[in-house]
Amino acid sequence: MAEPQITLLTKPGCHLCDDARSALHDVLAEAEFADAVLPVDEKNILDDAELAAEYAEEIPVVLIDGRVHTIWRVEPERLRTALRAAVL
């Protein structure tokens, strides 16, 4: 199975984005995902007018394979479940 593409949509000064980044990286650092190659592509929505228009009021957003996984807060167990389904 191909490794999922993970994208974190953020903007500067967003404390929820900082929390989401930490939660995402904490889950990815767990032993069960050690053998998977799971890079995170972080995008600042202010650098992309289309992303800014679509997600201005919803960041942070975690996308898995281009689909919205979560908005505002990353729930670690929900993220683990999605990643397990995608990589294990």
Phi and psi restraints in degrees (range 20) as a CNS / XPLOR table:
assign (resid 1 and name C) (resid 2 and name N)
       (resid 2 and name CA) (resid 2 and name C) 1.0 -70.3 20.0 2
assign (resid 2 and name N) (resid 2 and name CA)
       (resid 2 and name C) (resid 3 and name N) 1.0 147.6 20.0 2
assign (resid 2 and name C) (resid 3 and name N)
       (resid 3 and name CA) (resid 3 and name C) 1.0 -69.8 20.0 2
assign (resid 3 and name N) (resid 3 and name CA)
       (resid 3 and name C) (resid 4 and name N) 1.0 140.3 20.0 2
assign (resid 3 and name C) (resid 4 and name N)
       (resid 4 and name CA) (resid 4 and name C) 1.0 -71.4 20.0 2
assign (resid 4 and name N) (resid 4 and name CA)
       (resid 4 and name C) (resid 5 and name N) 1.0 151.8 20.0 2
assign (resid 4 and name C) (resid 5 and name N)
       (resid 5 and name CA) (resid 5 and name C) 1.0 -94.2 20.0 2
assign (resid 5 and name N) (resid 5 and name CA)
       (resid 5 and name C) (resid 6 and name N) 1.0 122.2 20.0 2
assign (resid 5 and name C) (resid 6 and name N)
       (resid 6 and name CA) (resid 6 and name C) 1.0 -110.6 20.0 2
assign (resid 6 and name N) (resid 6 and name CA)
       (resid 6 and name C) (resid 7 and name N) 1.0 128.4 20.0 2
assign (resid 6 and name C) (resid 7 and name N)
       (resid 7 and name CA) (resid 7 and name C) 1.0 -126.3 20.0 2
assign (resid 7 and name N) (resid 7 and name CA)
       (resid 7 and name C) (resid 8 and name N) 1.0 134.6 20.0 2
assign (resid 7 and name C) (resid 8 and name N)
       (resid 8 and name CA) (resid 8 and name C) 1.0 -113.6 20.0 2
assign (resid 8 and name N) (resid 8 and name CA)
       (resid 8 and name C) (resid 9 and name N) 1.0 117.3 20.0 2
assign (resid 8 and name C) (resid 9 and name N)
       (resid 9 and name CA) (resid 9 and name C) 1.0 -94.5 20.0 2
assign (resid 9 and name N) (resid 9 and name CA)
       (resid 9 and name C) (resid 10 and name N) 1.0 126.6 20.0 2
assign (resid 9 and name C) (resid 10 and name N)
       (resid 10 and name CA) (resid 10 and name C) 1.0 -139.3 20.0 2
assign (resid 10 and name N) (resid 10 and name CA)
       (resid 10 and name C) (resid 11 and name N) 1.0 -179.5 20.0 2
assign (resid 10 and name C) (resid 11 and name N)
       (resid 11 and name CA) (resid 11 and name C) 1.0 -152.0 20.0 2
assign (resid 11 and name N) (resid 11 and name CA)
       (resid 11 and name C) (resid 12 and name N) 1.0 156.0 20.0 2
assign (resid 11 and name C) (resid 12 and name N)
       (resid 12 and name CA) (resid 12 and name C) 1.0 -60.7 20.0 2
assign (resid 12 and name N) (resid 12 and name CA)
       (resid 12 and name C) (resid 13 and name N) 1.0 144.8 20.0 2
assign (resid 12 and name C) (resid 13 and name N)
       (resid 13 and name CA) (resid 13 and name C) 1.0 78.5 20.0 2
assign (resid 13 and name N) (resid 13 and name CA)
       (resid 13 and name C) (resid 14 and name N) 1.0 9.1 20.0 2
assign (resid 13 and name C) (resid 14 and name N)
       (resid 14 and name CA) (resid 14 and name C) 1.0 -94.5 20.0 2
assign (resid 14 and name N) (resid 14 and name CA)
       (resid 14 and name C) (resid 15 and name N) 1.0 107.0 20.0 2
assign (resid 14 and name C) (resid 15 and name N)
       (resid 15 and name CA) (resid 15 and name C) 1.0 -67.6 20.0 2
assign (resid 15 and name N) (resid 15 and name CA)
       (resid 15 and name C) (resid 16 and name N) 1.0 -31.4 20.0 2
assign (resid 15 and name C) (resid 16 and name N)
       (resid 16 and name CA) (resid 16 and name C) 1.0 -66.4 20.0 2
assign (resid 16 and name N) (resid 16 and name CA)
       (resid 16 and name C) (resid 17 and name N) 1.0 -32.2 20.0 2
assign (resid 16 and name C) (resid 17 and name N)
       (resid 17 and name CA) (resid 17 and name C) 1.0 -65.2 20.0 2
assign (resid 17 and name N) (resid 17 and name CA)
       (resid 17 and name C) (resid 18 and name N) 1.0 -40.9 20.0 2
assign (resid 17 and name C) (resid 18 and name N)
       (resid 18 and name CA) (resid 18 and name C) 1.0 -61.5 20.0 2
assign (resid 18 and name N) (resid 18 and name CA)
       (resid 18 and name C) (resid 19 and name N) 1.0 -43.8 20.0 2
assign (resid 18 and name C) (resid 19 and name N)
       (resid 19 and name CA) (resid 19 and name C) 1.0 -63.6 20.0 2
assign (resid 19 and name N) (resid 19 and name CA)
       (resid 19 and name C) (resid 20 and name N) 1.0 -43.8 20.0 2
assign (resid 19 and name C) (resid 20 and name N)
       (resid 20 and name CA) (resid 20 and name C) 1.0 -64.3 20.0 2
assign (resid 20 and name N) (resid 20 and name CA)
       (resid 20 and name C) (resid 21 and name N) 1.0 -42.6 20.0 2
assign (resid 20 and name C) (resid 21 and name N)
       (resid 21 and name CA) (resid 21 and name C) 1.0 -59.1 20.0 2
assign (resid 21 and name N) (resid 21 and name CA)
       (resid 21 and name C) (resid 22 and name N) 1.0 -46.9 20.0 2
assign (resid 21 and name C) (resid 22 and name N)
       (resid 22 and name CA) (resid 22 and name C) 1.0 -62.6 20.0 2
assign (resid 22 and name N) (resid 22 and name CA)
       (resid 22 and name C) (resid 23 and name N) 1.0 -46.9 20.0 2
assign (resid 22 and name C) (resid 23 and name N)
       (resid 23 and name CA) (resid 23 and name C) 1.0 -63.0 20.0 2
assign (resid 23 and name N) (resid 23 and name CA)
       (resid 23 and name C) (resid 24 and name N) 1.0 -42.0 20.0 2
assign (resid 23 and name C) (resid 24 and name N)
       (resid 24 and name CA) (resid 24 and name C) 1.0 -62.8 20.0 2
assign (resid 24 and name N) (resid 24 and name CA)
       (resid 24 and name C) (resid 25 and name N) 1.0 -48.4 20.0 2
assign (resid 24 and name C) (resid 25 and name N)
       (resid 25 and name CA) (resid 25 and name C) 1.0 -69.0 20.0 2
assign (resid 25 and name N) (resid 25 and name CA)
       (resid 25 and name C) (resid 26 and name N) 1.0 -32.8 20.0 2
assign (resid 25 and name C) (resid 26 and name N)
       (resid 26 and name CA) (resid 26 and name C) 1.0 -62.8 20.0 2
assign (resid 26 and name N) (resid 26 and name CA)
       (resid 26 and name C) (resid 27 and name N) 1.0 -45.0 20.0 2
assign (resid 26 and name C) (resid 27 and name N)
       (resid 27 and name CA) (resid 27 and name C) 1.0 -65.2 20.0 2
assign (resid 27 and name N) (resid 27 and name CA)
       (resid 27 and name C) (resid 28 and name N) 1.0 -43.7 20.0 2
assign (resid 27 and name C) (resid 28 and name N)
       (resid 28 and name CA) (resid 28 and name C) 1.0 -65.3 20.0 2
assign (resid 28 and name N) (resid 28 and name CA)
       (resid 28 and name C) (resid 29 and name N) 1.0 -23.1 20.0 2
assign (resid 28 and name C) (resid 29 and name N)
       (resid 29 and name CA) (resid 29 and name C) 1.0 -83.8 20.0 2
assign (resid 29 and name N) (resid 29 and name CA)
       (resid 29 and name C) (resid 30 and name N) 1.0 -6.9 20.0 2
assign (resid 29 and name C) (resid 30 and name N)
       (resid 30 and name CA) (resid 30 and name C) 1.0 -68.0 20.0 2
assign (resid 30 and name N) (resid 30 and name CA)
       (resid 30 and name C) (resid 31 and name N) 1.0 150.8 20.0 2
assign (resid 30 and name C) (resid 31 and name N)
       (resid 31 and name CA) (resid 31 and name C) 1.0 -54.6 20.0 2
assign (resid 31 and name N) (resid 31 and name CA)
       (resid 31 and name C) (resid 32 and name N) 1.0 -38.1 20.0 2
assign (resid 31 and name C) (resid 32 and name N)
       (resid 32 and name CA) (resid 32 and name C) 1.0 -66.7 20.0 2
assign (resid 32 and name N) (resid 32 and name CA)
       (resid 32 and name C) (resid 33 and name N) 1.0 -17.3 20.0 2
assign (resid 32 and name C) (resid 33 and name N)
       (resid 33 and name CA) (resid 33 and name C) 1.0 -106.2 20.0 2
assign (resid 33 and name N) (resid 33 and name CA)
       (resid 33 and name C) (resid 34 and name N) 1.0 8.2 20.0 2
assign (resid 33 and name C) (resid 34 and name N)
       (resid 34 and name CA) (resid 34 and name C) 1.0 -60.5 20.0 2
assign (resid 34 and name N) (resid 34 and name CA)
       (resid 34 and name C) (resid 35 and name N) 1.0 -34.1 20.0 2
assign (resid 34 and name C) (resid 35 and name N)
       (resid 35 and name CA) (resid 35 and name C) 1.0 -86.4 20.0 2
assign (resid 35 and name N) (resid 35 and name CA)
       (resid 35 and name C) (resid 36 and name N) 1.0 -9.0 20.0 2
assign (resid 35 and name C) (resid 36 and name N)
       (resid 36 and name CA) (resid 36 and name C) 1.0 -89.5 20.0 2
assign (resid 36 and name N) (resid 36 and name CA)
       (resid 36 and name C) (resid 37 and name N) 1.0 145.4 20.0 2
assign (resid 36 and name C) (resid 37 and name N)
       (resid 37 and name CA) (resid 37 and name C) 1.0 -96.5 20.0 2
assign (resid 37 and name N) (resid 37 and name CA)
       (resid 37 and name C) (resid 38 and name N) 1.0 104.3 20.0 2
assign (resid 37 and name C) (resid 38 and name N)
       (resid 38 and name CA) (resid 38 and name C) 1.0 -128.8 20.0 2
assign (resid 38 and name N) (resid 38 and name CA)
       (resid 38 and name C) (resid 39 and name N) 1.0 69.4 20.0 2
assign (resid 38 and name C) (resid 39 and name N)
       (resid 39 and name CA) (resid 39 and name C) 1.0 -71.3 20.0 2
assign (resid 39 and name N) (resid 39 and name CA)
       (resid 39 and name C) (resid 40 and name N) 1.0 152.9 20.0 2
assign (resid 39 and name C) (resid 40 and name N)
       (resid 40 and name CA) (resid 40 and name C) 1.0 -110.2 20.0 2
assign (resid 40 and name N) (resid 40 and name CA)
       (resid 40 and name C) (resid 41 and name N) 1.0 124.6 20.0 2
assign (resid 40 and name C) (resid 41 and name N)
       (resid 41 and name CA) (resid 41 and name C) 1.0 -94.2 20.0 2
assign (resid 41 and name N) (resid 41 and name CA)
       (resid 41 and name C) (resid 42 and name N) 1.0 106.8 20.0 2
assign (resid 41 and name C) (resid 42 and name N)
       (resid 42 and name CA) (resid 42 and name C) 1.0 -93.5 20.0 2
assign (resid 42 and name N) (resid 42 and name CA)
       (resid 42 and name C) (resid 43 and name N) 1.0 129.9 20.0 2
assign (resid 42 and name C) (resid 43 and name N)
       (resid 43 and name CA) (resid 43 and name C) 1.0 -124.8 20.0 2
assign (resid 43 and name N) (resid 43 and name CA)
       (resid 43 and name C) (resid 44 and name N) 1.0 131.9 20.0 2
assign (resid 43 and name C) (resid 44 and name N)
       (resid 44 and name CA) (resid 44 and name C) 1.0 -84.2 20.0 2
assign (resid 44 and name N) (resid 44 and name CA)
       (resid 44 and name C) (resid 45 and name N) 1.0 118.1 20.0 2
assign (resid 44 and name C) (resid 45 and name N)
       (resid 45 and name CA) (resid 45 and name C) 1.0 -65.3 20.0 2
assign (resid 45 and name N) (resid 45 and name CA)
       (resid 45 and name C) (resid 46 and name N) 1.0 -19.4 20.0 2
assign (resid 45 and name C) (resid 46 and name N)
       (resid 46 and name CA) (resid 46 and name C) 1.0 -72.4 20.0 2
assign (resid 46 and name N) (resid 46 and name CA)
       (resid 46 and name C) (resid 47 and name N) 1.0 -14.1 20.0 2
assign (resid 46 and name C) (resid 47 and name N)
       (resid 47 and name CA) (resid 47 and name C) 1.0 -89.5 20.0 2
assign (resid 47 and name N) (resid 47 and name CA)
       (resid 47 and name C) (resid 48 and name N) 1.0 -2.4 20.0 2
assign (resid 47 and name C) (resid 48 and name N)
       (resid 48 and name CA) (resid 48 and name C) 1.0 -142.2 20.0 2
assign (resid 48 and name N) (resid 48 and name CA)
       (resid 48 and name C) (resid 49 and name N) 1.0 107.9 20.0 2
assign (resid 48 and name C) (resid 49 and name N)
       (resid 49 and name CA) (resid 49 and name C) 1.0 -57.7 20.0 2
assign (resid 49 and name N) (resid 49 and name CA)
       (resid 49 and name C) (resid 50 and name N) 1.0 -36.8 20.0 2
assign (resid 49 and name C) (resid 50 and name N)
       (resid 50 and name CA) (resid 50 and name C) 1.0 -65.9 20.0 2
assign (resid 50 and name N) (resid 50 and name CA)
       (resid 50 and name C) (resid 51 and name N) 1.0 -46.0 20.0 2
assign (resid 50 and name C) (resid 51 and name N)
       (resid 51 and name CA) (resid 51 and name C) 1.0 -64.8 20.0 2
assign (resid 51 and name N) (resid 51 and name CA)
       (resid 51 and name C) (resid 52 and name N) 1.0 -40.2 20.0 2
assign (resid 51 and name C) (resid 52 and name N)
       (resid 52 and name CA) (resid 52 and name C) 1.0 -62.1 20.0 2
assign (resid 52 and name N) (resid 52 and name CA)
       (resid 52 and name C) (resid 53 and name N) 1.0 -42.1 20.0 2
assign (resid 52 and name C) (resid 53 and name N)
       (resid 53 and name CA) (resid 53 and name C) 1.0 -66.2 20.0 2
assign (resid 53 and name N) (resid 53 and name CA)
       (resid 53 and name C) (resid 54 and name N) 1.0 -37.2 20.0 2
assign (resid 53 and name C) (resid 54 and name N)
       (resid 54 and name CA) (resid 54 and name C) 1.0 -80.4 20.0 2
assign (resid 54 and name N) (resid 54 and name CA)
       (resid 54 and name C) (resid 55 and name N) 1.0 -36.0 20.0 2
assign (resid 54 and name C) (resid 55 and name N)
       (resid 55 and name CA) (resid 55 and name C) 1.0 -120.1 20.0 2
assign (resid 55 and name N) (resid 55 and name CA)
       (resid 55 and name C) (resid 56 and name N) 1.0 12.1 20.0 2
assign (resid 55 and name C) (resid 56 and name N)
       (resid 56 and name CA) (resid 56 and name C) 1.0 -51.6 20.0 2
assign (resid 56 and name N) (resid 56 and name CA)
       (resid 56 and name C) (resid 57 and name N) 1.0 -38.9 20.0 2
assign (resid 56 and name C) (resid 57 and name N)
       (resid 57 and name CA) (resid 57 and name C) 1.0 -99.6 20.0 2
assign (resid 57 and name N) (resid 57 and name CA)
       (resid 57 and name C) (resid 58 and name N) 1.0 6.7 20.0 2
assign (resid 57 and name C) (resid 58 and name N)
       (resid 58 and name CA) (resid 58 and name C) 1.0 -120.6 20.0 2
assign (resid 58 and name N) (resid 58 and name CA)
       (resid 58 and name C) (resid 59 and name N) 1.0 0.8 20.0 2
assign (resid 58 and name C) (resid 59 and name N)
       (resid 59 and name CA) (resid 59 and name C) 1.0 -75.0 20.0 2
assign (resid 59 and name N) (resid 59 and name CA)
       (resid 59 and name C) (resid 60 and name N) 1.0 154.2 20.0 2
assign (resid 59 and name C) (resid 60 and name N)
       (resid 60 and name CA) (resid 60 and name C) 1.0 -74.1 20.0 2
assign (resid 60 and name N) (resid 60 and name CA)
       (resid 60 and name C) (resid 61 and name N) 1.0 156.0 20.0 2
assign (resid 60 and name C) (resid 61 and name N)
       (resid 61 and name CA) (resid 61 and name C) 1.0 -129.0 20.0 2
assign (resid 61 and name N) (resid 61 and name CA)
       (resid 61 and name C) (resid 62 and name N) 1.0 133.9 20.0 2
assign (resid 61 and name C) (resid 62 and name N)
       (resid 62 and name CA) (resid 62 and name C) 1.0 -106.7 20.0 2
assign (resid 62 and name N) (resid 62 and name CA)
       (resid 62 and name C) (resid 63 and name N) 1.0 124.2 20.0 2
assign (resid 62 and name C) (resid 63 and name N)
       (resid 63 and name CA) (resid 63 and name C) 1.0 -107.4 20.0 2
assign (resid 63 and name N) (resid 63 and name CA)
       (resid 63 and name C) (resid 64 and name N) 1.0 136.5 20.0 2
assign (resid 63 and name C) (resid 64 and name N)
       (resid 64 and name CA) (resid 64 and name C) 1.0 -119.6 20.0 2
assign (resid 64 and name N) (resid 64 and name CA)
       (resid 64 and name C) (resid 65 and name N) 1.0 118.3 20.0 2
assign (resid 64 and name C) (resid 65 and name N)
       (resid 65 and name CA) (resid 65 and name C) 1.0 54.0 20.0 2
assign (resid 65 and name N) (resid 65 and name CA)
       (resid 65 and name C) (resid 66 and name N) 1.0 40.7 20.0 2
assign (resid 65 and name C) (resid 66 and name N)
       (resid 66 and name CA) (resid 66 and name C) 1.0 80.1 20.0 2
assign (resid 66 and name N) (resid 66 and name CA)
       (resid 66 and name C) (resid 67 and name N) 1.0 -0.8 20.0 2
assign (resid 66 and name C) (resid 67 and name N)
       (resid 67 and name CA) (resid 67 and name C) 1.0 -108.3 20.0 2
assign (resid 67 and name N) (resid 67 and name CA)
       (resid 67 and name C) (resid 68 and name N) 1.0 143.1 20.0 2
assign (resid 67 and name C) (resid 68 and name N)
       (resid 68 and name CA) (resid 68 and name C) 1.0 -64.2 20.0 2
assign (resid 68 and name N) (resid 68 and name CA)
       (resid 68 and name C) (resid 69 and name N) 1.0 123.0 20.0 2
assign (resid 68 and name C) (resid 69 and name N)
       (resid 69 and name CA) (resid 69 and name C) 1.0 -95.3 20.0 2
assign (resid 69 and name N) (resid 69 and name CA)
       (resid 69 and name C) (resid 70 and name N) 1.0 -45.9 20.0 2
assign (resid 69 and name C) (resid 70 and name N)
       (resid 70 and name CA) (resid 70 and name C) 1.0 -153.4 20.0 2
assign (resid 70 and name N) (resid 70 and name CA)
       (resid 70 and name C) (resid 71 and name N) 1.0 153.7 20.0 2
assign (resid 70 and name C) (resid 71 and name N)
       (resid 71 and name CA) (resid 71 and name C) 1.0 -125.1 20.0 2
assign (resid 71 and name N) (resid 71 and name CA)
       (resid 71 and name C) (resid 72 and name N) 1.0 140.5 20.0 2
assign (resid 71 and name C) (resid 72 and name N)
       (resid 72 and name CA) (resid 72 and name C) 1.0 73.7 20.0 2
assign (resid 72 and name N) (resid 72 and name CA)
       (resid 72 and name C) (resid 73 and name N) 1.0 -59.7 20.0 2
assign (resid 72 and name C) (resid 73 and name N)
       (resid 73 and name CA) (resid 73 and name C) 1.0 -130.5 20.0 2
assign (resid 73 and name N) (resid 73 and name CA)
       (resid 73 and name C) (resid 74 and name N) 1.0 133.5 20.0 2
assign (resid 73 and name C) (resid 74 and name N)
       (resid 74 and name CA) (resid 74 and name C) 1.0 -86.9 20.0 2
assign (resid 74 and name N) (resid 74 and name CA)
       (resid 74 and name C) (resid 75 and name N) 1.0 121.5 20.0 2
assign (resid 74 and name C) (resid 75 and name N)
       (resid 75 and name CA) (resid 75 and name C) 1.0 -95.0 20.0 2
assign (resid 75 and name N) (resid 75 and name CA)
       (resid 75 and name C) (resid 76 and name N) 1.0 111.3 20.0 2
assign (resid 75 and name C) (resid 76 and name N)
       (resid 76 and name CA) (resid 76 and name C) 1.0 -52.8 20.0 2
assign (resid 76 and name N) (resid 76 and name CA)
       (resid 76 and name C) (resid 77 and name N) 1.0 -44.6 20.0 2
assign (resid 76 and name C) (resid 77 and name N)
       (resid 77 and name CA) (resid 77 and name C) 1.0 -67.0 20.0 2
assign (resid 77 and name N) (resid 77 and name CA)
       (resid 77 and name C) (resid 78 and name N) 1.0 -38.4 20.0 2
assign (resid 77 and name C) (resid 78 and name N)
       (resid 78 and name CA) (resid 78 and name C) 1.0 -64.2 20.0 2
assign (resid 78 and name N) (resid 78 and name CA)
       (resid 78 and name C) (resid 79 and name N) 1.0 -40.6 20.0 2
assign (resid 78 and name C) (resid 79 and name N)
       (resid 79 and name CA) (resid 79 and name C) 1.0 -65.2 20.0 2
assign (resid 79 and name N) (resid 79 and name CA)
       (resid 79 and name C) (resid 80 and name N) 1.0 -44.5 20.0 2
assign (resid 79 and name C) (resid 80 and name N)
       (resid 80 and name CA) (resid 80 and name C) 1.0 -56.4 20.0 2
assign (resid 80 and name N) (resid 80 and name CA)
       (resid 80 and name C) (resid 81 and name N) 1.0 -45.8 20.0 2
assign (resid 80 and name C) (resid 81 and name N)
       (resid 81 and name CA) (resid 81 and name C) 1.0 -59.7 20.0 2
assign (resid 81 and name N) (resid 81 and name CA)
       (resid 81 and name C) (resid 82 and name N) 1.0 -44.7 20.0 2
assign (resid 81 and name C) (resid 82 and name N)
       (resid 82 and name CA) (resid 82 and name C) 1.0 -65.2 20.0 2
assign (resid 82 and name N) (resid 82 and name CA)
       (resid 82 and name C) (resid 83 and name N) 1.0 -41.6 20.0 2
assign (resid 82 and name C) (resid 83 and name N)
       (resid 83 and name CA) (resid 83 and name C) 1.0 -69.1 20.0 2
assign (resid 83 and name N) (resid 83 and name CA)
       (resid 83 and name C) (resid 84 and name N) 1.0 -38.9 20.0 2
assign (resid 83 and name C) (resid 84 and name N)
       (resid 84 and name CA) (resid 84 and name C) 1.0 -57.9 20.0 2
assign (resid 84 and name N) (resid 84 and name CA)
       (resid 84 and name C) (resid 85 and name N) 1.0 -45.4 20.0 2
assign (resid 84 and name C) (resid 85 and name N)
       (resid 85 and name CA) (resid 85 and name C) 1.0 -63.0 20.0 2
assign (resid 85 and name N) (resid 85 and name CA)
       (resid 85 and name C) (resid 86 and name N) 1.0 -31.5 20.0 2
assign (resid 85 and name C) (resid 86 and name N)
       (resid 86 and name CA) (resid 86 and name C) 1.0 -85.2 20.0 2
assign (resid 86 and name N) (resid 86 and name CA)
       (resid 86 and name C) (resid 87 and name N) 1.0 -30.4 20.0 2
assign (resid 86 and name C) (resid 87 and name N)
       (resid 87 and name CA) (resid 87 and name C) 1.0 -121.3 20.0 2
assign (resid 87 and name N) (resid 87 and name CA)
       (resid 87 and name C) (resid 88 and name N) 1.0 -20.8 20.0 2
